[in-house]
Amino acid sequence: MRNAPPDSNQPPPFEGRNLYLTDPALQRAVAREGGGWAHERLAAWGEALGSAEAFALAARANRFPPQLNTHDRFGNRIDEVAYDPSWHELMALATREGEHCAPWVDPQPGAQVARAASYLLHAEVENGTQCPLTMTYAAVPVLRRCAASLPPLTETWLPRMLAQDYDGRTLPVADKRAALIGMGMTERQGGSDVRANVTVAERCGDGSYRLAGHKWFFSAPMCDAHLVLAQADGGLSCFLLPRLLPDGTKNAVRIQRLKDKLGNRSNASSEVEFDGATGWLLGEEGSGVAVIIAMVQHTRLDCAIGSAGLIRGAVAQALHHARHRRAFGRKLGDQPLMQNVLADLVLEAEAATALAMRLARAFEADASPADVALARLATPALKYWICKRATATVSEAAEVLGGNGYVEESPLPRMLREAPLNSIWEGSGNVICLDVLRAARREPTAIDALEAEIVGARGADASFDRYTSGLMESLHRDDLDERDARRIAGNIAIALAASLLLRNAPRPIAEAYCKSRLEEGSGGAFGTLPGGIDCRAVVTALG
Ligand SMILES: Cc1cc2nc3c(=O)[nH]c(=O)nc-3n(C[C@H](O)[C@H](O)[C@H](O)COP(=O)(O)OP(=O)(O)OC[C@H]3O[C@@H](n4cnc5c(N)ncnc54)[C@H](O)[C@@H]3O)c2cc1C
């Protein structure tokens, strides 16, 4: 007689689930912030992303990263990056979903929130593909603003950027169905301090410019154009730099090499040299920072949403494992100390989701003046905080899987390598916190808007009242110190999260968040929630 197969004590596959319908926090946030009308669409997207096929595409796109081909077999320069087919499939799925354009195509109330939810769900599965999607999404308002002075933007570029389609062919943009846009600011000698850019742009008789210089980081080089900063006679200026010129010839953008990166491996990030590359001025000479800042505000929003997705994705994997795996005679999820860890992780996922969706609402076309002011302060603060929390959260979530979480067949190692990136680009930790300080000093309406948001939860929790009074007091001081910028940015994010959770989350989650995040001495390792918190109730509330 054959023995029954031994119980491997391994969990069933995670995939094959609807990532939206299994996320009550996200569904609540979408409905609350005005995107409830997109429920069916998000449910369909959650189903597609949660499939075994989508997870397999994500794994493949990162296992077989893009390759640079500088020359063809005849020795001609081609500067082509070849991607695994899985990259193109993921790009086709996401562009069909409209991640790069939906709120611009149909700016109905809740459009930014609905798109943010799509983006968050995508971030749970794959992140490299999100780079060109974000840059295209963020470039639309910039190009619309500059459209009057540059007719091809309206005639050729914008309609293709707004197409819910993907066209990866190397053709002049006019011959394509859809176009993607990247951005090039960072140079060898400085990334945060873009005013130190040394690439130069010289005006030609026909109104175009010739650019000479380099970019040290130039992601998604197969985009149809990049928005690039360079020094013109009138100062630092922003240019549209197409990959192919209207006559079909290659622009003089030489890809020197691809970066060998810690994570984000499905996405190509290159070093490029401009050898008299042709560009068209966007805005006025000397207004480069002012022009590109509109783009940066949206890319920062996406960093916050993307990191919220990474957090949610990793925590969902951890909960799944702990619900199935047994040790010492009990399910991991039933062990008291593991419950503390899981509950602590769940709090982070709930907070990040609520924050990201609330921030997205402040970007709606019909956002109130108070929300516009709030976004000025909250975008850098939440970008800083959610991105910082992602690395710690993903790392702890991976440990819940034990050794399985350290093995490449699991998505956790990839998520862990990805996690620090959103904190670096689009304003590294310190730089973004200095921006929070700048907003606090210069824009009193932003502080008023923050206070108005917080007031809604006053009286619900004594520690919240104490914490937020202290925060508002410190924001009103004239002598805000640069050295305090991280503390202030983090406190703004925590106060906003607590306020949202107190008003909207299940009571055990709101109470546990306040008890563990607002008291002196909190914020250490995960799994150190204080006594009196019902960890099981917190974990169950996540669904
Ligand atoms: C994978 C990847 C892809 C990228 N893709 C692109 C791209 O497509 N286009 C693009 O333009 N860039 C891109 N970047 C570059 C990225 O935006 C920069 O790396 C980032 O802005 C930081 O610039 P830096 O590397 O020059 O660091 P630095 O500016 O030298 O900063 C180093 C550190 O010093 C801190 N710092 C700077 N100033 C201060 C200050 N005043 N006070 C205190 N601390 C300070 C920063 O916070 C940072 O931690 C990419 C980066 C990565 C990792």
The ligand as an SDF file (V2000), in Angstrom:
LIG
                    3D

 53 58  0  0  0  0  0  0  0  0999 V2000
   16.8450   53.5390  -11.0550 C   0  0  0  0  0  0  0  0  0  0  0  0
   16.9320   55.0180  -11.2160 C   0  0  0  0  0  0  0  0  0  0  0  0
   16.3560   55.5990  -12.3240 C   0  0  0  0  0  0  0  0  0  0  0  0
   16.4160   56.9740  -12.5010 C   0  0  0  0  0  0  0  0  0  0  0  0
   15.8390   57.5350  -13.6080 N   0  0  0  0  0  0  0  0  0  0  0  0
   15.9430   58.8650  -13.8090 C   0  0  0  0  0  0  0  0  0  0  0  0
   15.4030   59.4740  -14.9810 C   0  0  0  0  0  0  0  0  0  0  0  0
   14.7770   58.8260  -15.8030 O   0  0  0  0  0  0  0  0  0  0  0  0
   15.5670   60.7960  -15.1650 N   0  0  0  0  0  0  0  0  0  0  0  0
   16.2320   61.5660  -14.2560 C   0  0  0  0  0  0  0  0  0  0  0  0
   16.3440   62.7580  -14.4710 O   0  0  0  0  0  0  0  0  0  0  0  0
   16.7730   61.0180  -13.1490 N   0  0  0  0  0  0  0  0  0  0  0  0
   16.6280   59.7060  -12.8910 C   0  0  0  0  0  0  0  0  0  0  0  0
   17.1730   59.1360  -11.7690 N   0  0  0  0  0  0  0  0  0  0  0  0
   18.0140   59.9500  -10.9220 C   0  0  0  0  0  0  0  0  0  0  0  0
   17.4030   60.3550   -9.5990 C   0  0  0  0  0  0  0  0  0  0  0  0
   16.3480   61.2410   -9.8110 O   0  0  0  0  0  0  0  0  0  0  0  0
   18.5650   60.9720   -8.7800 C   0  0  0  0  0  0  0  0  0  0  0  0
   19.4420   59.9100   -8.4450 O   0  0  0  0  0  0  0  0  0  0  0  0
   18.0820   61.6740   -7.5480 C   0  0  0  0  0  0  0  0  0  0  0  0
   17.3660   62.8380   -7.9030 O   0  0  0  0  0  0  0  0  0  0  0  0
   19.2540   62.0820   -6.6330 C   0  0  0  0  0  0  0  0  0  0  0  0
   20.2340   62.7490   -7.3480 O   0  0  0  0  0  0  0  0  0  0  0  0
   21.7560   62.2680   -7.2450 P   0  0  0  0  0  0  0  0  0  0  0  0
   21.8100   60.8160   -7.5300 O   0  0  0  0  0  0  0  0  0  0  0  0
   22.5930   63.1630   -8.0870 O   0  0  0  0  0  0  0  0  0  0  0  0
   22.1500   62.4700   -5.7250 O   0  0  0  0  0  0  0  0  0  0  0  0
   22.5850   63.8360   -5.0210 P   0  0  0  0  0  0  0  0  0  0  0  0
   21.7980   64.9700   -5.5580 O   0  0  0  0  0  0  0  0  0  0  0  0
   24.0430   63.9260   -5.0300 O   0  0  0  0  0  0  0  0  0  0  0  0
   22.0860   63.5450   -3.5250 O   0  0  0  0  0  0  0  0  0  0  0  0
   22.7170   62.5530   -2.7050 C   0  0  0  0  0  0  0  0  0  0  0  0
   22.0520   62.5530   -1.3220 C   0  0  0  0  0  0  0  0  0  0  0  0
   22.2080   63.8240   -0.7260 O   0  0  0  0  0  0  0  0  0  0  0  0
   20.9700   64.3200   -0.2690 C   0  0  0  0  0  0  0  0  0  0  0  0
   20.9610   65.7780   -0.4040 N   0  0  0  0  0  0  0  0  0  0  0  0
   21.0260   66.5170   -1.5340 C   0  0  0  0  0  0  0  0  0  0  0  0
   20.9470   67.8250   -1.2390 N   0  0  0  0  0  0  0  0  0  0  0  0
   20.8300   67.9280    0.1220 C   0  0  0  0  0  0  0  0  0  0  0  0
   20.7030   69.0090    1.0440 C   0  0  0  0  0  0  0  0  0  0  0  0
   20.6370   70.2700    0.6280 N   0  0  0  0  0  0  0  0  0  0  0  0
   20.6070   68.7360    2.3620 N   0  0  0  0  0  0  0  0  0  0  0  0
   20.6260   67.4490    2.8050 C   0  0  0  0  0  0  0  0  0  0  0  0
   20.7630   66.3960    1.9870 N   0  0  0  0  0  0  0  0  0  0  0  0
   20.8460   66.6200    0.6520 C   0  0  0  0  0  0  0  0  0  0  0  0
   19.9170   63.6510   -1.1520 C   0  0  0  0  0  0  0  0  0  0  0  0
   18.6580   63.5580   -0.4780 O   0  0  0  0  0  0  0  0  0  0  0  0
   20.5410   62.2850   -1.3920 C   0  0  0  0  0  0  0  0  0  0  0  0
   20.2120   61.4190   -0.3360 O   0  0  0  0  0  0  0  0  0  0  0  0
   17.0870   57.7760  -11.5430 C   0  0  0  0  0  0  0  0  0  0  0  0
   17.6630   57.1730  -10.4260 C   0  0  0  0  0  0  0  0  0  0  0  0
   17.5840   55.8140  -10.2500 C   0  0  0  0  0  0  0  0  0  0  0  0
   18.2070   55.1980   -9.0330 C   0  0  0  0  0  0  0  0  0  0  0  0
  1  2  1  0
  2  3  1  0
  2 52  2  0
  3  4  2  0
  4  5  1  0
  4 50  1  0
  5  6  2  0
  6  7  1  0
  6 13  1  0
  7  8  2  0
  7  9  1  0
  9 10  1  0
 10 11  2  0
 10 12  1  0
 12 13  2  0
 13 14  1  0
 14 15  1  0
 14 50  1  0
 15 16  1  0
 16 17  1  0
 16 18  1  0
 18 19  1  0
 18 20  1  0
 20 21  1  0
 20 22  1  0
 22 23  1  0
 23 24  1  0
 24 25  2  0
 24 26  1  0
 24 27  1  0
 27 28  1  0
 28 29  2  0
 28 30  1  0
 28 31  1  0
 31 32  1  0
 32 33  1  0
 33 34  1  0
 33 48  1  0
 34 35  1  0
 35 36  1  0
 35 46  1  0
 36 37  1  0
 36 45  1  0
 37 38  2  0
 38 39  1  0
 39 40  1  0
 39 45  2  0
 40 41  1  0
 40 42  2  0
 42 43  1  0
 43 44  2  0
 44 45  1  0
 46 47  1  0
 46 48  1  0
 48 49  1  0
 50 51  2  0
 51 52  1  0
 52 53  1  0
M  END
$$$$
